[in-house]
Amino acid sequence: MDFNELAKRYLTQDQKYIKKRSKSDPINTKDELFDILKVWKMINQDPNCQIGKGDTGNTPWLYIQLQEKVFYMNSDTKRIGIQEFYSNKSNS
């Protein structure tokens, strides 16, 4: 999938945020998660921008299900945190 298709599929129309994913519609592969984060990170360069527009830090924004385990990222996850996560990609 090319960059524009990824942005259209996974980002909000203004491309500031990742589209919210519910627990009933989680991301199911590491590759999909890395694609989503990569396209968002490339567009949003401010280290303090957030992946979602939730009101508080305790707002789950992205659910990820890998095998039987379910994880989530909160809406206030910042680009700098995504950068750190991405730098440890090989450890996953």
Rosetta constraint file for C-alpha pairs under 8 A:
AtomPair CA 1 CA 5 HARMONIC 6.19 0.50
AtomPair CA 1 CA 6 HARMONIC 6.42 0.50
AtomPair CA 2 CA 6 HARMONIC 6.23 0.50
AtomPair CA 3 CA 7 HARMONIC 6.20 0.50
AtomPair CA 3 CA 39 HARMONIC 6.79 0.50
AtomPair CA 4 CA 8 HARMONIC 6.13 0.50
AtomPair CA 5 CA 9 HARMONIC 6.03 0.50
AtomPair CA 6 CA 10 HARMONIC 5.92 0.50
AtomPair CA 6 CA 11 HARMONIC 7.78 0.50
AtomPair CA 6 CA 35 HARMONIC 7.46 0.50
AtomPair CA 6 CA 36 HARMONIC 7.13 0.50
AtomPair CA 6 CA 39 HARMONIC 6.80 0.50
AtomPair CA 7 CA 11 HARMONIC 5.20 0.50
AtomPair CA 7 CA 15 HARMONIC 7.19 0.50
AtomPair CA 7 CA 36 HARMONIC 7.97 0.50
AtomPair CA 7 CA 39 HARMONIC 6.25 0.50
AtomPair CA 7 CA 40 HARMONIC 7.39 0.50
AtomPair CA 8 CA 12 HARMONIC 7.53 0.50
AtomPair CA 8 CA 13 HARMONIC 7.34 0.50
AtomPair CA 10 CA 18 HARMONIC 5.91 0.50
AtomPair CA 10 CA 19 HARMONIC 5.64 0.50
AtomPair CA 10 CA 36 HARMONIC 6.23 0.50
AtomPair CA 11 CA 15 HARMONIC 5.22 0.50
AtomPair CA 11 CA 16 HARMONIC 7.28 0.50
AtomPair CA 11 CA 17 HARMONIC 5.75 0.50
AtomPair CA 11 CA 18 HARMONIC 4.41 0.50
AtomPair CA 11 CA 19 HARMONIC 5.13 0.50
AtomPair CA 11 CA 40 HARMONIC 7.10 0.50
AtomPair CA 12 CA 16 HARMONIC 6.57 0.50
AtomPair CA 12 CA 17 HARMONIC 5.54 0.50
AtomPair CA 12 CA 18 HARMONIC 5.96 0.50
AtomPair CA 12 CA 19 HARMONIC 5.43 0.50
AtomPair CA 15 CA 40 HARMONIC 7.50 0.50
AtomPair CA 15 CA 43 HARMONIC 7.38 0.50
AtomPair CA 16 CA 40 HARMONIC 7.75 0.50
AtomPair CA 16 CA 43 HARMONIC 7.94 0.50
AtomPair CA 16 CA 44 HARMONIC 6.71 0.50
AtomPair CA 16 CA 51 HARMONIC 7.59 0.50
AtomPair CA 17 CA 40 HARMONIC 7.32 0.50
AtomPair CA 17 CA 50 HARMONIC 7.07 0.50
AtomPair CA 17 CA 51 HARMONIC 4.97 0.50
AtomPair CA 17 CA 52 HARMONIC 5.08 0.50
AtomPair CA 17 CA 53 HARMONIC 7.03 0.50
AtomPair CA 18 CA 36 HARMONIC 7.59 0.50
AtomPair CA 18 CA 40 HARMONIC 6.84 0.50
AtomPair CA 18 CA 51 HARMONIC 5.46 0.50
AtomPair CA 18 CA 52 HARMONIC 6.05 0.50
AtomPair CA 19 CA 52 HARMONIC 7.51 0.50
AtomPair CA 20 CA 52 HARMONIC 7.22 0.50
AtomPair CA 20 CA 61 HARMONIC 5.16 0.50
AtomPair CA 20 CA 62 HARMONIC 5.93 0.50
AtomPair CA 21 CA 25 HARMONIC 6.01 0.50
AtomPair CA 21 CA 26 HARMONIC 6.00 0.50
AtomPair CA 21 CA 27 HARMONIC 7.65 0.50
AtomPair CA 21 CA 61 HARMONIC 6.12 0.50
AtomPair CA 21 CA 62 HARMONIC 4.95 0.50
AtomPair CA 21 CA 63 HARMONIC 5.99 0.50
AtomPair CA 22 CA 26 HARMONIC 6.09 0.50
AtomPair CA 22 CA 61 HARMONIC 7.42 0.50
AtomPair CA 22 CA 62 HARMONIC 6.90 0.50
AtomPair CA 22 CA 63 HARMONIC 6.22 0.50
AtomPair CA 23 CA 63 HARMONIC 5.58 0.50
AtomPair CA 25 CA 63 HARMONIC 7.61 0.50
AtomPair CA 26 CA 62 HARMONIC 7.15 0.50
AtomPair CA 26 CA 63 HARMONIC 4.76 0.50
AtomPair CA 26 CA 64 HARMONIC 5.01 0.50
AtomPair CA 26 CA 65 HARMONIC 5.92 0.50
AtomPair CA 27 CA 32 HARMONIC 6.74 0.50
AtomPair CA 27 CA 33 HARMONIC 6.53 0.50
AtomPair CA 27 CA 62 HARMONIC 7.62 0.50
AtomPair CA 27 CA 63 HARMONIC 6.21 0.50
AtomPair CA 27 CA 64 HARMONIC 4.58 0.50
AtomPair CA 27 CA 65 HARMONIC 6.09 0.50
AtomPair CA 28 CA 32 HARMONIC 7.27 0.50
AtomPair CA 28 CA 64 HARMONIC 6.03 0.50
AtomPair CA 28 CA 65 HARMONIC 5.18 0.50
AtomPair CA 28 CA 66 HARMONIC 5.88 0.50
AtomPair CA 29 CA 33 HARMONIC 6.48 0.50
AtomPair CA 29 CA 64 HARMONIC 7.78 0.50
AtomPair CA 29 CA 65 HARMONIC 7.53 0.50
AtomPair CA 29 CA 66 HARMONIC 6.48 0.50
AtomPair CA 30 CA 34 HARMONIC 6.10 0.50
AtomPair CA 30 CA 66 HARMONIC 7.78 0.50
AtomPair CA 31 CA 35 HARMONIC 6.11 0.50
AtomPair CA 32 CA 36 HARMONIC 6.22 0.50
AtomPair CA 33 CA 37 HARMONIC 6.22 0.50
AtomPair CA 33 CA 64 HARMONIC 7.79 0.50
AtomPair CA 34 CA 38 HARMONIC 5.87 0.50
AtomPair CA 34 CA 86 HARMONIC 7.81 0.50
AtomPair CA 35 CA 39 HARMONIC 6.25 0.50
AtomPair CA 36 CA 40 HARMONIC 6.27 0.50
AtomPair CA 37 CA 41 HARMONIC 5.88 0.50
AtomPair CA 37 CA 82 HARMONIC 7.16 0.50
AtomPair CA 38 CA 42 HARMONIC 6.13 0.50
AtomPair CA 39 CA 43 HARMONIC 6.45 0.50
AtomPair CA 40 CA 44 HARMONIC 6.01 0.50
AtomPair CA 40 CA 51 HARMONIC 7.87 0.50
AtomPair CA 41 CA 45 HARMONIC 6.58 0.50
AtomPair CA 41 CA 79 HARMONIC 6.57 0.50
AtomPair CA 41 CA 82 HARMONIC 7.64 0.50
AtomPair CA 41 CA 83 HARMONIC 7.86 0.50
AtomPair CA 44 CA 49 HARMONIC 7.05 0.50
AtomPair CA 44 CA 79 HARMONIC 7.65 0.50
AtomPair CA 45 CA 49 HARMONIC 7.80 0.50
AtomPair CA 45 CA 79 HARMONIC 7.60 0.50
AtomPair CA 46 CA 79 HARMONIC 7.11 0.50
AtomPair CA 47 CA 78 HARMONIC 6.69 0.50
AtomPair CA 47 CA 79 HARMONIC 4.98 0.50
AtomPair CA 47 CA 80 HARMONIC 5.09 0.50
AtomPair CA 48 CA 78 HARMONIC 5.47 0.50
AtomPair CA 48 CA 79 HARMONIC 6.09 0.50
AtomPair CA 48 CA 80 HARMONIC 6.87 0.50
AtomPair CA 49 CA 78 HARMONIC 5.43 0.50
AtomPair CA 49 CA 79 HARMONIC 5.83 0.50
AtomPair CA 50 CA 75 HARMONIC 6.51 0.50
AtomPair CA 50 CA 76 HARMONIC 5.13 0.50
AtomPair CA 50 CA 77 HARMONIC 5.32 0.50
AtomPair CA 50 CA 78 HARMONIC 4.36 0.50
AtomPair CA 50 CA 79 HARMONIC 6.30 0.50
AtomPair CA 51 CA 61 HARMONIC 7.89 0.50
AtomPair CA 51 CA 75 HARMONIC 5.60 0.50
AtomPair CA 51 CA 76 HARMONIC 6.46 0.50
AtomPair CA 51 CA 77 HARMONIC 5.81 0.50
AtomPair CA 51 CA 78 HARMONIC 6.39 0.50
AtomPair CA 51 CA 79 HARMONIC 7.44 0.50
AtomPair CA 52 CA 61 HARMONIC 6.44 0.50
AtomPair CA 52 CA 74 HARMONIC 7.67 0.50
AtomPair CA 52 CA 75 HARMONIC 4.15 0.50
AtomPair CA 52 CA 76 HARMONIC 6.32 0.50
AtomPair CA 52 CA 77 HARMONIC 7.65 0.50
AtomPair CA 53 CA 75 HARMONIC 6.08 0.50
AtomPair CA 53 CA 76 HARMONIC 7.48 0.50
AtomPair CA 54 CA 59 HARMONIC 5.90 0.50
AtomPair CA 54 CA 61 HARMONIC 7.81 0.50
AtomPair CA 54 CA 75 HARMONIC 5.34 0.50
AtomPair CA 54 CA 76 HARMONIC 7.10 0.50
AtomPair CA 55 CA 59 HARMONIC 7.28 0.50
AtomPair CA 56 CA 75 HARMONIC 7.59 0.50
AtomPair CA 56 CA 76 HARMONIC 7.18 0.50
AtomPair CA 57 CA 74 HARMONIC 6.11 0.50
AtomPair CA 57 CA 75 HARMONIC 6.23 0.50
AtomPair CA 57 CA 76 HARMONIC 5.06 0.50
AtomPair CA 57 CA 77 HARMONIC 7.89 0.50
AtomPair CA 58 CA 74 HARMONIC 6.09 0.50
AtomPair CA 58 CA 75 HARMONIC 7.53 0.50
AtomPair CA 58 CA 76 HARMONIC 7.98 0.50
AtomPair CA 59 CA 74 HARMONIC 5.25 0.50
AtomPair CA 59 CA 75 HARMONIC 5.62 0.50
AtomPair CA 59 CA 76 HARMONIC 7.78 0.50
AtomPair CA 60 CA 72 HARMONIC 6.04 0.50
AtomPair CA 60 CA 73 HARMONIC 5.74 0.50
AtomPair CA 60 CA 74 HARMONIC 4.23 0.50
AtomPair CA 60 CA 75 HARMONIC 6.04 0.50
AtomPair CA 61 CA 72 HARMONIC 6.91 0.50
AtomPair CA 61 CA 73 HARMONIC 5.74 0.50
AtomPair CA 61 CA 74 HARMONIC 5.04 0.50
AtomPair CA 61 CA 75 HARMONIC 4.96 0.50
AtomPair CA 62 CA 72 HARMONIC 5.29 0.50
AtomPair CA 62 CA 73 HARMONIC 5.18 0.50
AtomPair CA 62 CA 74 HARMONIC 6.92 0.50
AtomPair CA 62 CA 75 HARMONIC 7.85 0.50
AtomPair CA 63 CA 70 HARMONIC 6.87 0.50
AtomPair CA 63 CA 71 HARMONIC 5.72 0.50
AtomPair CA 63 CA 72 HARMONIC 4.29 0.50
AtomPair CA 63 CA 73 HARMONIC 6.68 0.50
AtomPair CA 64 CA 70 HARMONIC 5.65 0.50
AtomPair CA 64 CA 71 HARMONIC 5.04 0.50
AtomPair CA 64 CA 72 HARMONIC 5.80 0.50
AtomPair CA 65 CA 69 HARMONIC 5.65 0.50
AtomPair CA 65 CA 70 HARMONIC 4.34 0.50
AtomPair CA 65 CA 71 HARMONIC 6.24 0.50
AtomPair CA 66 CA 70 HARMONIC 6.48 0.50
AtomPair CA 73 CA 77 HARMONIC 6.73 0.50
AtomPair CA 77 CA 81 HARMONIC 6.48 0.50
AtomPair CA 77 CA 82 HARMONIC 7.38 0.50
AtomPair CA 78 CA 82 HARMONIC 6.47 0.50
AtomPair CA 79 CA 83 HARMONIC 6.06 0.50
AtomPair CA 80 CA 84 HARMONIC 6.33 0.50
AtomPair CA 81 CA 85 HARMONIC 6.14 0.50
AtomPair CA 82 CA 86 HARMONIC 5.96 0.50
AtomPair CA 83 CA 87 HARMONIC 6.12 0.50
AtomPair CA 84 CA 88 HARMONIC 6.57 0.50
AtomPair CA 85 CA 89 HARMONIC 6.49 0.50
AtomPair CA 88 CA 92 HARMONIC 7.35 0.50
